[in-house]
Amino acid sequence: MDTHSWLRTLISLDTTSRLSNLGLIETVRDALRRLGIDPWLNASATQPKANLFATLPARDGSTQGGIILSGHTDVVPVDGQPWRSNPFTLTEREGRLYGRGSADMKGFIAAVLAWAPSYVANPGCKPVHLALSYDEEVGCLGARALLHEVVQRGIRADGCIVGEPTSMQPVIAHKGISLYHCRVHGRAAHSSLTPQGCNAIEYAARLISHIRDVADACKAHGPFDEGYDVPFSTLSTNLASGGMALNVIPAECEFSYEIRNLPGSPAAGIQARVSHYVESTLLPRMRAECPDARIDITPGVSVPALDGCAQTDIARLVLSLAARQPRKVAYVTEAGLFQQAGIPAIVCGPGSIEQAHKADEYVTLEQLEQCDRFLQRLGLALGQRRQGGFG
C-alpha cells in the first residue's frame, strides 16, 4: 500500500489512549510478516496493548546498528470536539487529509510502512528498525517498556528518528516534563469558628502562589536557551479542587502542577525550591493551627528532555536529508527516552504540531510527499558505504 492507503487504514483503527491498540499493532505485524520480516511484540502487563519492534536487515543480513524509525500509535480523544467529518474516517479536502492522528503521528507511521517494502527489496549497508509504542499521550508509558526490552535483547542502534509532527524540520532538542500532585490536609471547622480550623484551600493557594514565584524567577533569571520559543524552564498549576460547602472550613485541597525544564536544568532542582518552601514556611504555620496538618506532594509522570546537538551522526544525516535548519521545541516526545537509553535521537516528521489534538486535525498531502521523499533519500544514504557514521 502507498502512504495514503496506509494512513486511511491507520486512521480507521481507533487507538485513543483509553482503548486497546492491538488492532493496529496486529495489522502492522501481519503486513511486515508478508514482507518476510518477523516483528516481536512487547505486551503491556496491565492493558490490552502492545509495542511492536521490527528489524529490516542490512544487505549482508546484519541486524545490529542502523537507524530506528519510531512512532506512537495512540491518539488523544475526540470527545466534545466539533469535527466536520468522522475523525476515524480519512477525509480529503483541498489538499488536506483529516482524521484523528493524521498529524500526530499516524502520517509518519503510514509513510514508513509504505516505504518499508522498498528497503526490504533493496537494503542498505545497515539495518532499519521500526518501533511503534502505546500510551505516548499519557506519559510515554509504552516506550519505556519497549526500550527496556530492546536493552534486554542486546539490540543496538546508531540513532533514532522520532516522527512527531515537525513540518519535516529537524528538532534536535526539546524540554522535559515532570508532573506533580499535591494534597493539602488541614482541619475542618464551622466557618464562623475559623480559629478552630486549618484552611487547606488557603494554604494550597499560598503554595500555588509560590510555584508561580518560582516560575517568575526562572523567567527573570534563567538559565536561558534562546533556541526555544519559550527560552526558560516553566512551571504551571493546571488543576485544583477543594472544599465541601460554603460554610465549612475546608480540610482538604488538591492540585496538580507541571515543570517543563530545559535540558541541563533538571526538574528535581526546580522542585527542590518548592519543597523547601513547604518544609520551611508553610508546614510550620499550618501546624501552629493544627499539629496533624500535612502537605503531600506525589511525583507523577516524568519524561526526560532531549539534549541534542547538530553534530551527532544521526543529526547530521537527518539535517542533510531534510535540507532544513535545526530547531528546539517546548513540547515533549519519546526522543528523550531513546537518548536516555543510549541511542542518539532526533525528531522529524510530517504535519504541524499546531494541528495536533485539535478538532479537524489534518496533515497536508504536500507534507506526506515531503516525508516520502525524505525516506527515499534515507534509503539511498544507507545504501552508500562510508567510513563511520551511517551507510
C-alpha positions, 0 to 999 in steps of 0.5 A: 500500500502507498502512504495514503492507503496506509494512513486511511487504514491507520486512521480507521483503527481507533487507538485513543489512549483509553482503548486497546491498540492491538488492532493496529499493532496486529495489522502492522505485524501481519503486513511486515510478516508478508514482507518476510520480516518477523516483528516481536511484540512487547505486551503491556502487563496491565492493558490490552496493548502492545509495542511492536519492534521490527528489524529490516536487515542490512544487505549482508543480513546484519541486524545490529546498528542502523537507524530506528524509525519510531512512532506512537500509535495512540491518539488523544480523544475526540470527545466534545470536539466539533469535527466536520467529518468522522475523525476515524474516517480519512477525509480529503479536502483541498489538499488536506487529509483529516482524521484523528492522528493524521498529524500526530503521528499516524502520517509518519507511521503510514509513510514508513510502512509504505516505504518499508517494502522498498528497503526490504527489496533493496537494503542498505549497508545497515539495518532499519528498525521500526518501533511503534509504542502505546500510551505516548499521550499519557506519559510515554508509558509504552516506550519505556517498556519497549526500550527496556526490552530492546536493552534486554535483547542486546539490540543496538542502534546508531540513532533514532528518528522520532516522527512527531509532527515537525513540518519535516524540520529537524528538532534536535532538542526539546524540554522535559516534563515532570508532573506533580500532585499535591494534597493539602490536609488541614482541619475542618471547622464551622466557618464562623469558628475559623480559629478552630480550623486549618484552611487547606484551600488557603494554604494550597493557594499560598503554595500555588502562589509560590510555584508561580514565584518560582516560575517568575524567577526562572523567567527573570533569571534563567538559565536561558536557551534562546533556541526555544520559543519559550527560552526558560524552564516553566512551571504551571498549576493546571488543576485544583479542587477543594472544599465541601460547602460554603460554610465549612472550613475546608480540610482538604485541597488538591492540585496538580502542577507541571515543570517543563525544564530545559535540558541541563536544568533538571526538574528535581532542582526546580522542585527542590525550591518548592519543597523547601518552601513547604518544609520551611514556611508553610508546614510550620504555620499550618501546624501552629493551627493544627499539629496533624496538618500535612502537605503531600506532594506525589511525583507523577509522570516524568519524561526526560528532555532531549539534549541534542546537538547538530553534530551527532551522526544521526543529526547530521544525516537527518539535517542533510536529508531534510535540507532544513535548519535545526530547531528546539521545541517546548513540547515533549516526545519519546526522543528523550527516552531513546537518548536516555537509553543510549541511542542518539535521537532526533525528531522529524516528521510530517504535519504541524504540531499546531494541528495536533489534538485539535478538532479537524486535525489534518496533515497536508498531502504536500507534507506526506510527499515531503516525508516520502521523499525524505525516506527515499533519500534515507534509503539511498544514504544507507545504501552508500558505504562510508567510513563511520557514521551511517551507510 
